[in-house]
Amino acid sequence: MERIRAVKPTRWVRFGLVALIFTLWVAWLGNWWVELFVILLFDIYITGYIPFTWWKNSKSKTVRAVMSWVDAIVYALILVYFVFAFVGQNYQIPSSSLEKSLLVGDYLWVNKMAYGPRVPMTPIHFPLVQNTLPVINTKSYLETPQFSYHRLKGLGNVESGDIVVFNFPAGDTVALKVQNPDYYTLVRMLGHDAVNNRKETFGDIIYRPVDRRENYVKRAVGLPGETISIVDGTIHINGTPQPQPADAQFNYYFQTNRRLSTADWEEFGIAADDRQEINVTPADTAGLRLLGFTINPDGTVPPLYLSPLTESMLTAMQQSPIVGKIMKMPAPEGEYLFPEGIADRWTRANYGPLWIPKKGETIKLDWHNWAIYNRIIRNYEGHHNAYINAEGTVYIDGKPVDEYTFAMDYYFMMGDNRDNSLDSRYWGFVPEDHIVGKPMRVLISFDKDKGLLNGGIRWNRIFKDANPGL
């Protein structure tokens, strides 16, 4: 009691505010057992039985100095942990799959409360990195304990056209030395034994829990319960064509009457990584002539390029006096599309139809549906002992079944840079427990092809809306 009587009124006020915020957070969390930790807060602010600040009474000035820094860092890391887990976090755009909507070098603020934050499934992790500690290249998390998926109430749901950050579903298994293409694509290309038995080439094969898988950012183009198809590059939902995002890009071949300069490329708005000149051989000239491209009288070919273009970029190029023939690049055949077997005759431009699973919906289990949805059943919804036998009977958890009811919602995600995006067309559906949040603002943006004092900072993108609609 003497300890309590000696506590200053300001200390009681601070404890009251912290306890109130903590209790409101527990109510949001929906687990009142966590409220027991208020006892720890009471000791920290009022009774002080646990000597958290023992170092303040040390006679050593060095100990006091070092521990004051340790104390500040620990508090900062705890604060960052809770902000990143339940409020939001920054995210860097690493690839061009969403250009021109989001650019390589954009640093985004991702709002986790938009769809409701997930309670951390891998609670013990370093808060400033996703899965690997830099320099020492070791895991930044402990695999145990693991908590079941639970999402707190958010401000809304994923809507069609939203740009969404999510954990890469096919990133559950990773070949550490070759992470692009992903492990499952490598296995399809080279075979299971070739990937798993060549450690010198592919490195260790490891498993990553859901919330420690790499972060991806794409646009939600298909929602739970919808049927998606792509016809000549246009997305159809339930048979109805959908509007293209204003910044959607497709690959085009184009020919110019002179070699393009850096100023020409910048005028057309084509990033350095997208400036591809085609190496034309004499054997190509006949085919190019049939397609309408120019062949010089001496048999040489004026410069021919391949780049992704938006509709507005295409229009500007068509009006340019230095540009001749422009042709949209046909979608290649034989790509490793999802689902394996079913998509063998599909292309990225002519894809589907494919039904997107919805929580509570039931499907019949036959060869066709097993090929499409078996990864959901086995990997995402936890029925690891599920298979189909030679007669076409599906067994789940040791029992023969002829139908399955989905436990989660799923989404179909695509990049706006349609011909240069490894998205759901290649690796499948995004489960709801993989959803991280919604990008809200571009905090700052750097152009890696320019110096900081020579246009390297994109000032016009600072605080720009990071979720432009369709």
C-alpha positions in Angstrom: 0.0 0.0 0.0 2.9 2.4 0.7 4.0 2.0 -2.9 0.5 2.9 -4.1 0.2 5.9 -1.8 3.6 7.2 -3.0 2.6 7.2 -6.7 2.2 10.7 -8.1 -1.2 11.8 -9.5 0.3 12.2 -13.0 1.4 8.6 -12.9 -2.2 7.5 -12.2 -3.4 9.7 -15.2 -0.8 8.1 -17.5 -1.8 4.6 -16.3 -5.5 5.4 -16.8 -5.0 6.6 -20.4 -2.8 3.6 -21.3 -5.2 1.1 -19.6 -8.2 2.7 -21.5 -6.4 2.4 -24.9 -5.3 -1.1 -24.1 -8.9 -2.1 -23.1 -10.4 -0.6 -26.3 -7.8 -2.6 -28.3 -8.7 -5.8 -26.4 -12.4 -5.2 -27.2 -11.5 -4.8 -30.9 -9.4 -7.9 -30.6 -12.3 -9.8 -29.2 -10.3 -11.9 -26.8 -10.8 -10.7 -23.2 -8.2 -13.1 -21.8 -5.7 -10.6 -23.1 -7.1 -8.0 -20.7 -5.1 -9.8 -18.0 -2.1 -8.0 -19.2 -3.5 -4.8 -17.6 -2.0 -6.2 -14.4 1.4 -5.9 -16.0 0.6 -2.3 -17.0 -0.5 -1.6 -13.4 2.9 -2.9 -12.1 4.8 -0.8 -14.7 3.0 2.4 -13.9 2.0 2.0 -10.2 3.5 -0.7 -8.0 6.8 -1.4 -9.7 7.4 -4.9 -8.2 9.1 -6.0 -11.5 12.3 -4.0 -11.7 12.1 -3.0 -15.4 14.1 0.2 -14.7 16.8 -1.4 -12.4 19.5 0.3 -14.6 18.5 3.7 -13.5 19.9 3.0 -10.0 23.1 1.6 -11.3 26.3 3.4 -10.1 27.9 2.9 -13.5 27.4 5.8 -15.9 28.1 3.4 -18.8 25.4 1.0 -17.8 22.9 3.8 -17.4 23.8 5.3 -20.8 23.7 1.9 -22.7 20.5 0.8 -21.0 18.7 4.1 -21.7 19.3 3.4 -25.4 18.2 -0.2 -25.1 15.1 0.9 -23.2 14.2 3.5 -25.9 14.9 1.0 -28.7 12.7 -1.7 -27.1 9.8 0.7 -26.6 10.2 1.9 -30.2 10.2 -1.7 -31.6 7.1 -2.6 -29.6 5.3 0.5 -30.9 6.3 -0.3 -34.4 5.2 -3.9 -34.0 1.7 -2.9 -33.0 1.4 -0.1 -35.6 2.6 -2.4 -38.4 0.4 -5.3 -37.2 -2.8 -3.5 -36.6 -2.8 0.0 -38.3 -0.6 0.0 -41.4 2.9 -0.1 -42.8 5.1 1.3 -45.6 5.6 -0.8 -48.7 7.9 -0.4 -51.7 6.9 -1.2 -55.2 9.6 -3.5 -56.5 8.4 -4.4 -60.0 6.5 -2.9 -63.0 3.4 -5.1 -62.8 1.1 -2.2 -61.9 2.7 0.5 -64.0 1.5 3.1 -64.8 -0.9 3.1 -61.8 2.0 2.5 -59.4 5.6 3.0 -60.4 8.8 1.1 -59.4 10.3 3.1 -56.6 7.0 4.2 -55.1 6.9 3.9 -51.3 3.3 3.4 -50.2 1.4 3.7 -46.9 -0.7 0.5 -46.7 -3.8 0.8 -44.5 -4.5 -2.5 -42.7 -7.7 -1.3 -41.1 -9.3 -0.9 -44.6 -10.2 -4.6 -44.7 -9.5 -5.3 -41.0 -6.1 -6.2 -39.8 -5.1 -9.8 -39.2 -4.1 -10.9 -35.8 -0.5 -12.0 -36.3 -0.3 -15.7 -37.2 3.4 -15.7 -36.6 3.5 -13.4 -33.5 7.3 -13.6 -32.8 9.0 -11.7 -35.6 11.3 -8.7 -36.1 8.9 -5.9 -37.1 11.0 -4.1 -39.7 11.5 -6.9 -42.2 9.2 -9.4 -43.9 11.0 -12.8 -43.6 14.8 -12.4 -43.8 17.2 -10.4 -41.6 19.6 -8.4 -43.9 23.3 -9.1 -43.9 23.1 -12.3 -41.9 20.4 -13.7 -44.2 18.5 -15.7 -41.5 14.8 -16.0 -40.7 13.4 -12.9 -39.1 10.7 -14.9 -37.3 10.1 -18.0 -35.1 7.9 -20.6 -36.6 6.3 -21.4 -33.2 3.9 -20.4 -31.9 1.5 -20.3 -34.8 -2.0 -18.8 -34.3 -5.1 -19.5 -36.4 -6.3 -17.0 -38.9 -8.5 -14.2 -37.4 -9.3 -10.9 -39.0 -10.5 -7.9 -36.9 -13.4 -5.8 -38.1 -12.3 -3.3 -40.7 -13.7 -0.3 -42.5 -14.9 -2.2 -45.6 -14.4 -5.2 -47.9 -12.3 -5.7 -51.0 -14.1 -4.2 -53.9 -13.7 -4.8 -57.6 -10.9 -2.6 -58.9 -9.2 -2.1 -55.5 -5.4 -2.3 -55.6 -4.5 -4.7 -52.8 -1.4 -5.8 -50.9 -1.3 -9.5 -50.1 1.0 -12.3 -49.2 2.1 -14.3 -52.2 0.1 -17.5 -52.1 2.6 -19.6 -54.0 5.3 -18.4 -51.6 4.6 -21.1 -49.0 7.5 -23.1 -50.5 10.6 -21.3 -51.6 13.8 -22.3 -53.3 16.1 -19.8 -51.7 18.6 -19.3 -54.6 15.9 -19.1 -57.3 12.7 -17.2 -56.2 11.7 -16.0 -59.7 10.0 -18.1 -61.1 8.4 -19.4 -58.0 9.0 -23.0 -56.6 5.8 -24.5 -58.2 6.6 -23.1 -61.6 10.1 -24.4 -61.3 8.8 -27.9 -60.5 6.4 -27.7 -63.5 9.3 -26.7 -65.8 12.1 -28.9 -64.5 10.5 -31.6 -62.4 10.3 -32.2 -58.6 13.5 -34.1 -58.3 15.5 -31.7 -60.4 14.6 -28.7 -58.1 14.7 -30.5 -54.8 18.0 -32.4 -55.4 20.1 -29.6 -56.8 20.9 -27.6 -53.7 23.9 -26.0 -55.4 21.6 -24.4 -58.0 18.3 -23.9 -56.1 19.5 -23.7 -52.5 17.5 -24.9 -49.5 13.8 -25.5 -50.0 11.9 -23.9 -47.1 8.4 -23.4 -45.9 7.1 -19.9 -44.9 3.9 -19.3 -42.9 1.1 -17.2 -44.4 2.0 -13.8 -43.0 5.8 -14.2 -43.6 5.4 -14.8 -47.3 6.5 -12.1 -49.7 4.2 -9.1 -50.1 2.7 -8.6 -53.6 0.5 -5.8 -54.9 -2.1 -6.3 -57.6 -5.6 -5.1 -58.6 -8.6 -7.2 -57.5 -10.4 -8.0 -60.8 -12.4 -10.9 -59.6 -14.4 -11.3 -56.4 -15.7 -14.4 -54.5 -18.5 -16.1 -56.3 -17.8 -14.5 -59.6 -16.8 -16.1 -62.9 -13.9 -14.5 -64.6 -12.8 -14.8 -68.2 -10.5 -12.8 -70.5 -11.3 -12.3 -74.1 -8.8 -10.6 -76.4 -7.3 -8.9 -73.3 -10.6 -7.6 -71.9 -11.7 -9.0 -68.5 -15.3 -10.4 -68.4 -17.1 -10.9 -65.1 -20.1 -13.2 -65.2 -20.0 -12.7 -69.0 -20.0 -8.9 -68.9 -17.0 -7.0 -70.2 -15.3 -4.7 -67.7 -13.7 -1.3 -68.2 -10.0 -1.2 -68.5 -8.0 0.8 -65.9 -6.9 4.1 -67.5 -3.3 3.1 -66.9 -3.6 -0.5 -68.2 -0.7 -1.4 -70.5 -0.2 -4.0 -73.2 2.9 -4.9 -75.2 3.3 -3.4 -78.7 5.8 -3.8 -81.5 6.5 -0.5 -83.2 8.8 0.7 -85.9 10.5 4.0 -86.2 12.2 5.8 -89.1 15.3 6.5 -86.9 16.9 5.1 -83.8 15.2 6.5 -80.7 17.2 8.8 -78.4 16.8 9.0 -74.6 14.8 12.1 -75.1 12.4 10.3 -77.5 11.8 7.5 -75.0 11.1 10.0 -72.2 8.7 11.9 -74.4 6.8 8.7 -75.1 6.8 8.0 -71.3 8.5 4.6 -71.6 10.6 3.6 -68.6 14.2 2.5 -69.2 13.5 -1.1 -68.2 10.7 -1.3 -70.9 12.9 -0.1 -73.8 13.5 -3.3 -75.8 14.9 -3.2 -79.3 14.2 -6.3 -81.4 17.2 -7.9 -83.0 16.0 -8.6 -86.6 17.8 -11.3 -88.7 17.5 -11.7 -92.5 15.2 -14.7 -91.9 12.7 -12.4 -90.2 12.2 -10.0 -93.1 9.6 -11.9 -95.0 7.4 -12.3 -92.0 7.8 -8.7 -91.1 6.8 -7.6 -94.6 3.6 -9.7 -94.4 2.8 -8.0 -91.1 3.1 -4.6 -92.7 6.5 -3.5 -91.3 8.8 -1.5 -93.5 11.8 -3.3 -95.2 14.4 -1.0 -96.8 15.3 -1.6 -100.5 18.6 -3.1 -99.5 16.9 -5.6 -97.2 17.7 -3.9 -93.9 15.0 -3.2 -91.4 14.4 0.2 -89.7 14.6 0.0 -85.9 11.9 -2.2 -84.4 11.0 -2.1 -80.7 8.8 -3.7 -78.1 7.3 -1.8 -75.1 4.2 -1.8 -72.9 1.9 1.1 -73.8 -1.3 2.6 -72.2 -4.1 3.7 -74.5 -3.0 7.3 -74.2 0.7 6.4 -74.9 -0.5 4.4 -78.0 -2.5 7.4 -79.3 0.5 9.7 -78.9 2.8 7.3 -80.6 0.3 6.9 -83.5 0.4 10.7 -84.0 4.2 10.9 -83.9 6.0 11.5 -87.3 8.9 9.2 -86.4 6.7 6.1 -85.7 5.5 3.9 -88.4 3.8 0.5 -88.0 2.5 -0.4 -84.5 1.1 -3.8 -83.7 -0.1 -5.4 -80.5 2.0 -8.3 -79.4 0.1 -11.6 -79.7 -0.1 -13.6 -76.4 2.4 -16.5 -76.6 1.1 -20.0 -76.3 2.5 -22.7 -74.0 3.0 -20.5 -70.9 2.7 -22.1 -67.5 -0.8 -20.8 -66.6 -3.1 -21.7 -63.8 -4.7 -24.2 -63.4 -2.3 -26.8 -64.6 -3.9 -29.0 -67.2 -7.1 -27.0 -67.5 -5.3 -23.9 -68.8 -3.1 -25.7 -71.4 -5.0 -24.2 -74.3 -5.5 -20.8 -72.7 -3.3 -17.7 -73.1 -2.9 -14.7 -70.8 -5.1 -12.7 -73.3 -7.8 -15.4 -73.8 -8.3 -17.1 -70.4 -11.1 -18.9 -68.6 -13.9 -19.0 -67.8 -13.0 -19.7 -64.1 -15.2 -19.6 -61.1 -13.7 -17.9 -58.0 -14.5 -19.7 -54.7 -16.8 -18.1 -52.1 -17.0 -18.9 -48.5 -20.0 -21.3 -47.8 -20.4 -22.3 -51.5 -20.3 -26.0 -52.4 -18.9 -27.6 -55.5 -19.0 -31.1 -56.9 -15.7 -32.9 -56.8 -14.7 -34.5 -60.1 -11.5 -34.5 -62.1 -12.1 -31.1 -63.6 -12.9 -29.3 -60.3 -10.1 -31.2 -58.4 -7.6 -29.9 -61.0 -8.7 -26.3 -60.3 -9.4 -26.3 -56.6 -7.2 -29.0 -55.0 -4.6 -26.5 -53.9 -7.2 -24.6 -52.0 -8.5 -27.7 -50.3 -5.0 -29.1 -49.4 -2.8 -26.0 -48.9 -5.0 -23.1 -48.0 -7.8 -24.8 -46.0 -5.6 -27.3 -44.2 -6.8 -30.7 -45.5 -3.3 -31.9 -46.3 -4.5 -35.5 -46.5 -6.6 -34.9 -49.5 -6.2 -36.7 -52.9 -8.0 -38.2 -55.9 -7.5 -41.8 -56.8 -7.3 -43.5 -60.2 -11.1 -44.0 -60.3 -11.8 -40.3 -59.7 -12.9 -40.5 -56.1 -11.7 -37.7 -53.9 -10.6 -38.5 -50.3 -10.4 -35.7 -47.7 -9.1 -36.5 -44.2 -9.4 -40.2 -45.0 -13.0 -40.1 -46.1 -14.4 -40.4 -49.6 -16.4 -37.2 -50.6 -18.2 -36.0 -53.7 -18.5 -32.4 -52.8 -16.7 -29.6 -50.9 -17.7 -26.4 -49.1 -15.2 -23.6 -49.1 -14.2 -22.1 -45.7 -12.8 -18.9 -47.0 -13.3 -16.2 -49.7 -10.9 -16.0 -52.6 -9.9 -13.3 -55.1 -8.4 -13.1 -58.6 -5.6 -10.5 -58.8 -4.0 -9.0 -61.9 -1.5 -6.3 -62.7 -2.3 -3.3 -64.9 0.8 -4.0 -66.9 -1.1 -6.9 -68.3 1.6 -8.5 -70.5 4.3 -8.2 -67.9 2.6 -9.3 -64.7 3.0 -12.6 -63.0 -0.5 -12.7 -61.3 -3.5 -15.0 -60.7 -3.4 -16.2 -64.3 -0.1 -17.9 -63.4 -0.4 -19.0 -59.8 -4.1 -18.9 -58.9 -6.4 -17.5 -56.3 -5.6 -15.3 -53.4 -7.2 -16.6 -50.1 -8.7 -14.0 -47.7 -6.2 -14.9 -45.0 -3.4 -13.7 -47.3 -4.9 -10.1 -47.7 -2.7 -7.5 -46.0 -4.3 -4.2 -46.7 -5.1 -1.4 -49.1 -2.5 1.1 -50.4 -3.7 4.6 -49.6 -0.9 7.1 -50.4 2.4 7.3 -52.1 4.7 8.6 -49.4 7.6 9.3 -51.7 8.8 8.0 -55.1 12.3 7.5 -56.5 13.2 7.0 -60.2 16.1 4.5 -60.1 17.2 5.6 -63.5 18.0 9.1 -62.5 20.1 10.8 -59.8 18.6 12.4 -56.8 19.5 15.9 -58.0 18.5 15.1 -61.6 14.8 14.1 -61.4 15.4 11.1 -59.1 12.7 12.2 -56.7 9.3 12.2 -58.4 7.9 15.2 -56.5 4.6 15.0 -58.4 3.8 11.6 -56.8 4.3 12.6 -53.1 1.0 12.0 -51.2 -0.6 10.9 -54.5 -3.6 8.6 -54.3 -2.1 5.0 -54.3 -5.4 3.4 -55.2 -6.6 5.0 -58.4 -9.9 3.4 -59.6 -10.8 1.9 -62.9 
